[in-house]
Amino acid sequence: MDAKRFGAKILIRCDKGDEIVESIKKVCLDNKVKLAAVTGIGAVNNVIIGLFDPVEKKYHQAEVDKTEEITGLNGIISNMNGDIYLHVHIT
């Protein structure tokens, strides 16, 4: 993973095999980011996603073990219980 700061913006490039959420969290910790918006595009392979069931009102995990394109990654970075918290949606 590489990250470069341009004023208030930070660009992150994950390498194959990097875990997206953990990579973003590390950059946030390294740069003392406490509140931000995040957007991205790219590709993933072997990804675990959380799917919300509105009837049961709980999350289920699904694993996709193939290469897929990310056409949009959007979310927020905030803090929860003193830790970096990401709320991210991906298509």
C-alpha positions, 0 to 999 in steps of 0.5 A: 500500500502507498499513501500520499498526502496532498493538503487535506486529501490523502490518496491511497493505492492498495496492492494486491492482497492488501485488506482495504478497510485495514489499509484505510485505518492504518493511513488514518492512524498514521495521519491522525485522521478522525473524520473524513469521507472516502471514495474509491474504485479498483478491483478485489479478489477474495473479499468478505462483504457484509450484507444487511437483512432489513427483515432480520435487522442483522448483517450476514457475511458473504465471501466472493472468491474471485476477481471483481471490479469495484465501480464505487466505494463510498463512505465515511471515516469516524470514531467509535469507542475511541477507535477508527470506524469506517462505514463503507458501501461498495459496488 
